[in-house]
Amino acid sequence: MAASSSIFSSEQTRRLPWRAVAAFAVLLVLLDQGVGRVVERLIYTTDSNWGPNQVARLINRTEPGIVLGDSRAGAIAPKVLKARTGIAFYNGTAPGQSIHYQIIAFEALVKRNPNLRVVVYELDHIDLTADNAASARAVEVASFLYGTSQTAREVFDRLDPWNRLRFLSRTYRVNGAIAPILVDRLFPSQRGRLTSEDGFIAHDGSMAGKPCRPGKAVSPPFDAFKLALLKRLVDHAKAARIRIVFVTAPLLVACGGDRRPLFARFAKLAAEWGVPYRSFVTATRDPADFFDGNHINRRAALRYSKLVAGFLAERLKAP
């Protein structure tokens, strides 16, 4: 009997570590899911313009007009659009982000903003081609939507198949939001520090007199996946009865690659899709209107905004 008891005790001893490991694993999962859920809720309570909080800030807007696009979209002033069209706009510019990000944000906007009626999309070369690997991972600022957005899962999984494993962790999806939440709570004066209240952002500065070298005309192949996402954006907008127009901001062609052929190719595609598009790439060639070769300055931004407003007003009148 004593021997039997000794054997049982030995078996119990061997099982204990595995039970402890299993219990620890369950605890980690519960903590991960709990912390992740708390942070997800807090994301929507901050006014930060950092990372995932920036996405939440955008999709919480209730204006009937939204501007989407990368940093060059920041030059479109909502006040100018409203003055011409009578429609209130918010500029949701997301520096460095392509259609990979914009489609996720747009779909979330459609679900959360019942007033949405008009979208101005600032189309850049990173929306069309695959030659911008540096910005590919920046889209993960929207990773907290991975659990609720089929498009987000499709985009993230395509960018990196390992995301299927990474995003099993709820905390991993929201880790980029934790620091901005703490900053907003501890230093509320820093909220919204990157843009104005309506999202308009343009810098002062001038390229006048600065040395630069013109590049060759470039027209790399379209990225098939990005084109499919752009088409999905258009189709989704039409289904929701949201008017969408595409525009392209001025570029200082004399100081970099000439992408006009690329945008001309997209213009033909946009016509096939039945969506308005206008390129303003050469709306100004004056170096004094640019603070760098890729962005117009504040003075030129107001003029460019009037061009966009005129184009938009013209298209809104069309049936």
C-alpha positions as CSV (number, residue, x, y, z in Angstrom):
1,M,0.0,0.0,0.0
2,A,2.8,2.3,0.9
3,A,4.5,1.6,-2.5
4,S,1.3,2.3,-4.3
5,S,0.9,5.6,-2.5
6,S,4.5,6.5,-3.3
7,I,4.0,5.8,-7.0
8,F,0.8,7.9,-7.0
9,S,2.6,10.8,-5.3
10,S,5.4,10.6,-7.8
11,E,3.0,10.7,-10.8
12,Q,1.2,13.7,-9.2
13,T,4.6,15.4,-8.9
14,R,5.3,14.9,-12.6
15,R,1.9,16.2,-13.6
16,L,2.1,19.4,-11.5
17,P,4.5,21.3,-13.8
18,W,2.3,20.7,-16.8
19,R,-0.7,21.8,-15.0
20,A,1.1,24.9,-13.8
21,V,2.3,25.7,-17.4
22,A,-1.3,25.2,-18.7
23,A,-2.7,27.5,-16.0
24,F,-0.1,30.1,-16.7
25,A,-0.9,29.9,-20.5
26,V,-4.6,30.4,-19.8
27,L,-3.8,33.4,-17.5
28,L,-1.6,35.0,-20.2
29,V,-4.4,34.6,-22.8
30,L,-7.0,36.1,-20.4
31,L,-4.6,39.0,-19.6
32,D,-3.9,39.6,-23.3
33,Q,-7.6,39.6,-24.2
34,G,-8.5,41.8,-21.2
35,V,-5.8,44.4,-21.7
36,G,-6.4,44.5,-25.4
37,R,-10.1,45.1,-24.9
38,V,-9.5,47.9,-22.4
39,V,-7.0,49.6,-24.7
40,E,-9.4,49.3,-27.7
41,R,-12.0,51.2,-25.7
42,L,-9.6,53.8,-24.6
43,I,-8.4,54.5,-28.1
44,Y,-11.8,56.1,-28.9
45,T,-11.7,58.3,-25.9
46,T,-8.5,60.2,-26.8
47,D,-8.0,63.0,-29.2
48,S,-4.4,62.1,-30.1
49,N,-3.2,62.3,-33.6
50,W,-0.6,59.5,-33.1
51,G,-0.8,56.1,-34.6
52,P,-4.0,54.1,-34.0
53,N,-5.5,57.0,-32.1
54,Q,-5.3,59.0,-35.3
55,V,-7.5,56.4,-37.0
56,A,-10.0,56.5,-34.2
57,R,-10.0,60.3,-34.4
58,L,-10.9,60.1,-38.1
59,I,-13.6,57.4,-37.9
60,N,-15.3,59.2,-35.0
61,R,-15.9,62.3,-37.2
62,T,-19.5,63.1,-38.2
63,E,-18.9,65.6,-41.0
64,P,-20.7,64.8,-44.3
65,G,-17.4,65.4,-46.1
66,I,-14.1,63.7,-45.6
67,V,-10.6,64.2,-47.2
68,L,-8.5,61.0,-47.4
69,G,-4.9,60.6,-48.5
70,D,-1.3,60.7,-47.5
71,S,0.6,63.7,-46.4
72,R,-0.1,65.6,-49.6
73,A,-3.8,65.5,-48.8
74,G,-3.1,67.8,-45.8
75,A,-2.9,70.7,-48.2
76,I,-6.7,70.6,-48.8
77,A,-8.4,73.0,-46.5
78,P,-11.8,72.0,-45.3
79,K,-12.9,75.6,-44.8
80,V,-12.3,76.3,-48.5
81,L,-14.3,73.3,-49.6
82,K,-17.2,74.3,-47.3
83,A,-17.1,77.9,-48.6
84,R,-17.6,76.6,-52.2
85,T,-19.9,73.6,-51.7
86,G,-21.7,74.3,-48.4
87,I,-20.6,70.9,-47.1
88,A,-18.6,70.6,-43.8
89,F,-15.4,68.6,-44.3
90,Y,-12.8,67.1,-42.1
91,N,-9.3,66.4,-43.4
92,G,-8.2,62.9,-42.4
93,T,-4.8,63.0,-44.0
94,A,-2.5,60.1,-42.9
95,P,1.1,60.7,-43.8
96,G,2.9,57.8,-45.5
97,Q,-0.3,55.8,-45.9
98,S,-1.5,54.3,-49.2
99,I,-4.8,52.7,-50.2
100,H,-3.8,49.8,-47.9
101,Y,-4.7,52.0,-45.0
102,Q,-7.3,54.3,-46.7
103,I,-9.7,51.4,-47.6
104,I,-9.7,50.2,-44.0
105,A,-10.4,53.7,-42.6
106,F,-13.1,54.4,-45.3
107,E,-15.0,51.2,-44.5
108,A,-14.9,52.0,-40.8
109,L,-16.1,55.5,-41.6
110,V,-19.1,54.2,-43.6
111,K,-20.1,52.1,-40.6
112,R,-19.7,54.8,-38.0
113,N,-20.6,58.0,-39.8
114,P,-24.2,58.0,-40.9
115,N,-23.8,61.6,-42.3
116,L,-21.0,60.7,-44.8
117,R,-21.9,61.9,-48.3
118,V,-18.7,63.1,-50.0
119,V,-15.1,61.9,-50.1
120,V,-12.2,63.7,-51.7
121,Y,-9.3,61.2,-52.1
122,E,-5.9,62.6,-52.7
123,L,-4.3,60.0,-55.0
124,D,-0.5,59.7,-54.9
125,H,1.9,57.3,-56.6
126,I,2.0,55.1,-53.5
127,D,-1.6,54.3,-54.1
128,L,-0.8,52.8,-57.5
129,T,2.6,51.2,-57.5
130,A,4.5,48.6,-55.5
131,D,7.7,50.7,-55.4
132,N,7.1,52.1,-51.9
133,A,8.1,49.4,-49.5
134,A,9.0,51.8,-46.8
135,S,5.4,52.8,-46.2
136,A,4.0,49.2,-46.5
137,R,4.1,48.5,-42.7
138,A,2.9,51.8,-41.6
139,V,-0.6,50.6,-42.3
140,E,-0.5,48.7,-39.0
141,V,-1.6,51.8,-37.2
142,A,-5.1,50.5,-38.1
143,S,-4.4,47.0,-36.7
144,F,-6.9,47.4,-33.9
145,L,-9.6,47.0,-36.5
146,Y,-8.1,43.6,-37.6
147,G,-10.7,41.7,-35.5
148,T,-13.7,43.4,-37.0
149,S,-12.7,44.2,-40.6
150,Q,-12.4,41.5,-43.3
151,T,-10.5,44.0,-45.5
152,A,-8.0,44.8,-42.7
153,R,-7.3,41.1,-42.3
154,E,-6.9,40.7,-46.0
155,V,-4.5,43.6,-46.3
156,F,-2.4,42.7,-43.2
157,D,-2.2,39.1,-44.1
158,R,-1.0,39.9,-47.6
159,L,1.6,42.4,-46.4
160,D,3.0,39.8,-44.0
161,P,1.6,36.2,-43.6
162,W,3.0,36.2,-40.1
163,N,0.3,38.7,-39.1
164,R,-2.2,35.7,-39.0
165,L,-0.2,34.6,-35.9
166,R,0.7,38.0,-34.5
167,F,-2.8,39.4,-34.5
168,L,-4.1,36.4,-32.5
169,S,-2.9,38.6,-29.7
170,R,-5.3,41.4,-28.9
171,T,-2.7,43.4,-27.1
172,Y,-0.4,43.2,-30.1
173,R,-3.1,44.8,-32.2
174,V,-3.3,47.8,-29.9
175,N,0.3,48.2,-28.6
176,G,0.9,51.3,-30.7
177,A,-2.0,53.1,-29.0
178,I,-0.8,52.6,-25.4
179,A,1.8,55.4,-25.4
180,P,-0.5,58.1,-27.0
181,I,-3.3,57.2,-24.5
182,L,-0.9,57.8,-21.6
183,V,0.3,61.0,-23.2
184,D,-3.2,62.3,-23.7
185,R,-4.1,61.4,-20.1
186,L,-1.0,62.9,-18.5
187,F,-0.5,65.8,-20.8
188,P,-3.9,66.9,-22.2
189,S,-2.4,70.1,-23.6
190,Q,-0.6,67.9,-26.2
191,R,-3.7,66.5,-27.8
192,G,-4.2,67.1,-31.5
193,R,-0.8,68.7,-31.7
194,L,0.0,67.6,-35.2
195,T,-3.0,69.1,-37.0
196,S,-5.6,71.8,-36.7
197,E,-9.1,71.0,-35.5
198,D,-10.3,70.3,-39.0
199,G,-7.2,68.3,-40.0
200,F,-5.7,70.9,-42.4
201,I,-2.0,70.8,-42.3
202,A,0.5,72.7,-44.5
203,H,4.0,74.0,-43.8
204,D,5.7,77.3,-44.5
205,G,8.9,77.3,-46.5
206,S,10.1,77.7,-50.1
207,M,12.2,75.8,-52.6
208,A,13.0,79.0,-54.4
209,G,16.7,79.3,-55.1
210,K,17.5,75.8,-53.8
211,P,19.5,73.5,-56.0
212,C,17.5,70.5,-57.4
213,R,17.7,68.1,-60.3
214,P,14.8,67.2,-62.6
215,G,14.2,63.4,-62.8
216,K,13.0,61.3,-65.8
217,A,9.4,60.6,-66.6
218,V,8.5,57.5,-64.6
219,S,5.5,55.2,-65.1
220,P,6.0,51.9,-63.3
221,P,3.4,49.2,-63.5
222,F,0.3,49.4,-61.4
223,D,0.2,47.1,-58.4
224,A,-2.8,44.8,-59.0
225,F,-3.7,44.4,-55.4
226,K,-3.7,48.2,-54.8
227,L,-5.8,48.7,-57.9
228,A,-8.3,46.1,-56.6
229,L,-8.5,48.0,-53.3
230,L,-9.1,51.3,-55.1
231,K,-11.8,49.7,-57.2
232,R,-13.4,48.3,-54.0
233,L,-13.3,51.8,-52.5
234,V,-15.2,53.2,-55.5
235,D,-17.7,50.4,-55.5
236,H,-18.3,50.6,-51.8
237,A,-18.8,54.4,-52.1
238,K,-21.3,54.0,-54.9
239,A,-23.2,51.3,-53.0
240,A,-23.5,53.6,-50.0
241,R,-24.5,56.6,-52.2
242,I,-21.3,58.5,-51.3
243,R,-19.9,60.8,-53.9
244,I,-16.1,60.3,-54.4
245,V,-13.6,62.3,-56.4
246,F,-9.9,61.7,-56.9
247,V,-7.4,64.5,-57.2
248,T,-3.6,64.7,-57.3
249,A,-1.8,67.6,-55.7
250,P,1.0,69.7,-57.4
251,L,4.5,68.3,-57.6
252,L,7.7,70.2,-58.2
253,V,8.5,68.2,-61.4
254,A,11.7,70.2,-61.9
255,C,13.1,68.7,-58.6
256,G,12.2,65.1,-58.9
257,G,10.7,62.2,-60.9
258,D,8.0,63.2,-63.4
259,R,5.0,61.0,-62.5
260,R,2.6,62.6,-64.9
261,P,2.6,59.6,-67.2
262,L,1.5,57.4,-64.2
263,F,-1.3,59.7,-63.3
264,A,-2.4,59.9,-67.0
265,R,-2.8,56.1,-67.0
266,F,-4.9,56.2,-63.9
267,A,-7.1,58.9,-65.4
268,K,-8.1,56.5,-68.2
269,L,-8.8,53.8,-65.5
270,A,-10.9,56.3,-63.5
271,A,-13.0,57.1,-66.5
272,E,-13.6,53.4,-67.0
273,W,-14.8,53.1,-63.4
274,G,-17.0,56.1,-63.8
275,V,-15.3,58.1,-61.0
276,P,-14.2,61.8,-61.4
277,Y,-10.4,62.3,-61.3
278,R,-8.3,65.4,-62.0
279,S,-4.5,65.8,-61.7
280,F,-3.3,69.1,-60.5
281,V,0.4,68.0,-60.7
282,T,1.4,71.0,-62.8
283,A,-1.1,73.5,-61.4
284,T,2.0,75.4,-60.2
285,R,5.6,75.1,-61.3
286,D,6.9,77.9,-59.1
287,P,9.5,76.6,-56.6
288,A,8.4,79.3,-54.2
289,D,5.1,77.4,-53.9
290,F,6.8,74.3,-52.4
291,F,8.4,73.7,-49.0
292,D,10.0,70.6,-50.5
293,G,9.8,68.8,-53.8
294,N,6.8,66.8,-52.8
295,H,4.6,69.2,-50.9
296,I,3.2,72.6,-51.6
297,N,3.5,75.2,-48.8
298,R,0.7,76.9,-46.9
299,R,0.3,79.8,-49.3
300,A,-0.1,77.5,-52.3
301,A,-2.3,75.1,-50.4
302,L,-5.0,77.6,-50.1
303,R,-4.9,78.2,-53.9
304,Y,-4.9,74.5,-54.5
305,S,-7.8,74.0,-52.2
306,K,-9.8,76.4,-54.3
307,L,-9.0,74.4,-57.4
308,V,-10.2,71.2,-55.6
309,A,-13.3,73.0,-54.4
310,G,-14.1,74.1,-57.9
311,F,-13.7,70.6,-59.3
312,L,-15.7,69.1,-56.5
313,A,-18.6,71.6,-56.9
314,E,-18.6,71.0,-60.6
315,R,-18.9,67.2,-60.0
316,L,-21.6,67.5,-57.3
317,K,-23.8,69.3,-59.8
318,A,-23.5,66.4,-62.3
319,P,-26.2,63.7,-62.0
